[in-house]
Amino acid sequence: MGDFQGAYPQRLVEAAIEQFEVSVVIPVYNAAPFVRQAVESALAQPEVREVLLVEDGSPDNALVVCQELAAEYPQVILLRHPNGENRGAGASRNLGMRSASYEFLAFLDADDYYLPGRFALDAQIFAKDALCEGVYHAVEMHIEDAQGLNRWNEAGKSRERIQTISADIPPEALADTLLRGGRGYFHIDALTIRRFVLDKAGLMREDLRLHQDTEWILRVAMSARLLPGNLKEPVARWRVHSQNRISAPRSPKQKLDDRMRMYRCLYTWCEEFAGPYQETLMDLMLRNVLSSARFGEQNPNALLRKVLRLGNLLRFLLTNPSTILDHNFWNSLPGQLNIRYQSKRSE
């Protein structure tokens, strides 16, 4: 855990810990077998004052389970979109965040669950650091069944049983570290923020089918001062099962396209709110465009590989014509082309 800054006197720390009250947002879609455990794991945390259960037009009987939980527990608030529509995880989390009543916001997927003491360290860090705006921790994999694990592995997802940041990272370096990769990452189940962070980072994108949580976490890291909590011991478990959306079969090109949509959304936001990160994002976008994974099962010779990459680059520019006038594009392009050339020479 990082050093505390802006520390309060001990009596004020104790008072702040006592006043640490959390709203937990749980989007629910097709999670009837799991949502009760998720809700009850949140209610078991003494700091939780309300659970905002956002039912997203599930095809299973999740709505019935949610209604039972809301009737059983006064802290559970059941929310739905107009006419019971399905609007996706981003819109559902946004509805929950907008409806929250308490200063601190936390999140939990409906098929995951908190472990005891989920917020104990958060309360201490927020109380002792006057400038802290968010805290993140480690989470642990829960394998529900062999089929789910096989699908997870076949999708190329990380096989690490603990998802965490590998070392304490200064808050001002966190967003760039997450963008560049190589130092791990944290799951939304393990993030707690002050509600006013939304005034800076905004709500989640509702037009992203995948990665809307990753894109939002990156905006939060760019906007807010996030401190590490427990990076070794998990505070929650995420469940790997056969219905995980993120491990659904997708081609390498589909994965690249989904990631590119996230980069484009984040790049546009950074243009107005966090310009210095655009350089790194342009590197990532060009690396995506020029990736050999876009060739599918082809094994082109050197000349055809150059032609295919040029075609992909031209399509990118035609789809995003303003990029031609973007200095970040011209600054990044020579380096990315050289990386591809050097990479092939080393094979």
N, C-alpha and C positions, 0 to 999 in steps of 0.2 A: 504494500500500500504506500502511495506517495506521501511525501511530507505535507503536513498541514500548513496552510498559509492564512494570514489574516485571522489568527486564532482568537477566540473569545475567552473571557474569564471562565473558570470552571462552573460557577453557579449559573452563568448564562448558557453554558453548554448543556448542563443538566436540564434546564428549562426548555431549551430547544429540542432536546431528545424527547421530552414528554409531549411536545406539541407536534411531533413528526407524524403527519396523517396522510395516508396514501389512497388515491383512487386507482383501481386496477381495471384496465380495459381488456376485455376478452372478445375478439371477433369469433363468431361461431358459424361454420359452414360444414355440413356433412360430418359432424363430430359427435353424434349422439352417444356412442359408447364411452367417450372420454370426458365430456364436458363436466360431469359432476365432480370427478376427481380434480379437474382444474379449478373449479369454483371453490370447492372445499379446501383445497391446498392454499388458496389465497385468503379465505376467511380465517384460516388457522393462524395467520400472521397477526400479531396484536396491533401492528401499525395500520392495518387495512381498515378503512372506514366504509368503503363502498366497492362493489364489484359491478362494473358496467358491462353487462352481457349483451352483445350486439348480434342478434340472430339475422343471418344474411340470406334468407330464402332457401334454406337447406332442403334438399330432396328427401332426406331421411326424416326421422322423427325428433330431430334436435330441438325443434320449437317446443314440442311437448315437454321434453326434459328441461328446457330453459324456463318454461312456465311453472313447472313443479318447483324448481330451485328458487324462483322469484317469490312463490307463495310460501315456501318453507323458511327463507332467510330474509329478514327485512333489509339487510345491507345489499341485497342483490337487486339491481335495477335492470329490467329487461327493456331493450330498445330494438326497434326494427325500422327498416327503411319504408318510405311511403308505399302502401299497397303490398307490403311484404316482399318487395323486389329483391333480387340478388344484384348487388352492386360491387362486390369484391372486397378483398381484405383491406385495401387502402381506404375506401369509403367507409367501411365499418369501423375501423380504428378512428377515423376522423370524427364520426358521429359520437363515439365514446369519449374522445378527447374534448370535443365541444360541450359535452354534457357533464363533464367531471366537476365536482364540487370542492375538491381539496387541493392544497398547494402542490402536492407531489403526485406525479403520474408514473405509473408502471404498467407493464404490458405482459400478457401471457397468451400464448396460442391455446386454442380450446383442446388440443390433443396433448398438451404439455402440462407440467405441474411444478409448483414451487416446493422446495425443501424447507424444513424447519429453520427458522432464523434468517429467512430470505432478506429482511430489511434491517437486521440488527446493526450491521456495519454501515449501511447507508445513513442511518440516523446519526451515528457518531461522526461520520465524515462531514455531512451537511452542517452539523452543529459546531464542529471545530474549525471549519473553513468558511469564512464569510463570503468568499468569492466562488465557492463551488456551485455549479449549476446542474451537474449530473454525475452519476456514479455508475460504473459498469463492472461486471464480474464474469466469472467462468460459469459455463453450463456443461452438463453431462448428457451423453447419449443414453436413451432408454430404448432397447431393442424390443419391439413388440412381438415380432415374428420373423422367421427366417426369410420368408418371401419379401418382406419389407426391407430387410438388410441386403438381400441379393439385389433388389431393385436400386437401392441406395448406392451400392458399390458399382453396379453396371452403369449408373448415371455419371460415374466419375466424381462423386462427392467425396469430401474428405473422410478418411477412415479413422481419424483421430477421435477417441471417445470423449475427450474434453475439448470444448471450443473455448478459447481464451486468447488474450493478448500475451505474447511470450515474455514481456518484460514491462516494467514501469516506463511509460512514455510521457514526456511532458505534454500538457494539454494543447499547447500551441503546435505540437508536431503530430498530434494524433490523426487528424484528417488526412494529412499527406501520407502518413504511414499506412493507414487503411487503404488509401487509393493505390499505393504502390505495391502493397502486399508483402508477404514474406515474414511478417511478424505476428500472424494470427488475426483473429477478429473476435467480436463478441456478438452474442445473439440478443435479439430484442427482448427476450424473456428476462435478461439479466441487466436491463437498463432502467434506471430511475432518473427522472428529470424534474426540475422545477417547472411548473406550468407556464411561467412567463417565457420559457425558452421557445414556445410556439410563436411568440410575437416576432422572434428573430429568424427561426428556421422554417416557420410555416407548417402547414399540415402535410399529410402524405399525398402524393400524386394519385389521382383516381383513374388515370388513363394508362397506367402501367399494369399489365397482366401479371408480370413477375418482377421481382427485385424492387417493389415499391418500398419495402421496409429497409433494404440496403441503401437505396437512394436517399431516403429520409434520414437514416442514421448518419450518413455522410454529411448531409446538410446540418444536422445537429452538431456533429463534431467540428464543422467549420465555423459554427455560430456561437457555440457555448463552451464553457470551461468544464470539461469532463475529467473526473479523477478516477483512477483505478481503485477498485475495492478488493475483493478476494479473487486473485487471479489463479489460484491453485485449487481451492476447494469449491465445488459447484454450489450455486444457490438455487438452481432449478434443473430439471431434466427435460430435454426435448425428445419427443417420441418418434422413432423411425418405424413406419408401418407401410403397408402396401398401398395406402391411399395418399401418401405425401405428394402434394402438387409439385414440389421442387424436384422430386426424383422421377417424375413422369418421363417416359421415353421421349427424347428429342434428339434430332440429328446434331452433329457438331455445328453446322451452319445455323440451325435454329438457336442453339445456345449463344453463338456469337451475335446473332441478330437481337436476341432478348437483352443481352448485355449492352449492345450498342444503343438500344432505345433508352436504357437507363443512363448511359453516359451522355446522350444528347440532352435529355431532360436536365441533368445536373449541370451540364455546360451552360445551358440557357439561363438557369437560375444564377450560376456563378457570375455570369456577365453583369448582372445587376448588383449582386450582394457579396460576392467573394472572388473577385477577378484574379487574384494571384494563383488560384487553383486551376485556372483554365489551361495553363501550359501543360501541367501534368495530365489533365483530362484529354487534351489533344493528342499527346503521346499515346495514351491508352486507346483512343479512337482509331488512330492510324495503325497501331499495332493490330487492332481488331480487323480493320479493313484488309490489311496485307497478310493476315494469318494464313498459313498453309492449310489449316483446318477447313478453310473455305473451298478447298479443292475436292472435298469429299473423299471418295475412294480412288480418285485418279492419282497417278504417280507420274506427273508430267516431267518432260525433260527440261533442261535449264531455260531454253528459249520459250517454250510454252508456259513455263511457270512465270516468266516475266510478263508475257502477254496477259495471262489470267490476272495477275496482280494489277497490271495497268488497267484492265477492264473493271476490276473491283473498285479501284481508286476513282475512275471516271464516273462509275455509277454513284459512288458516294458523293461526288461533287455535283452531279446532276440532281440528286435528291436533296442536297443541302447547298444550293448555289451561293449563299452568302459566305460560305467557307472560303471561296476563292479570294475574298477581300480580307480575310482574317489573318493577321500577322502571326498568330500562333500556329496556323497551318504551315506557313512557309518556313517558320523557324523550326518546326518539328520534322517536316518531311525529309530533309536530307539525312538527318540522323536515323530515322526509321528505315529509310531505304538502305543505308549503310549497314544497319543492324541485320537486315534480311540478307544482304550480300555476304557479310562476314559469317553469319550463321550457316549459310549454305557451304561456304568454303571450308568450314571446320568439320563438316559431316564426312 
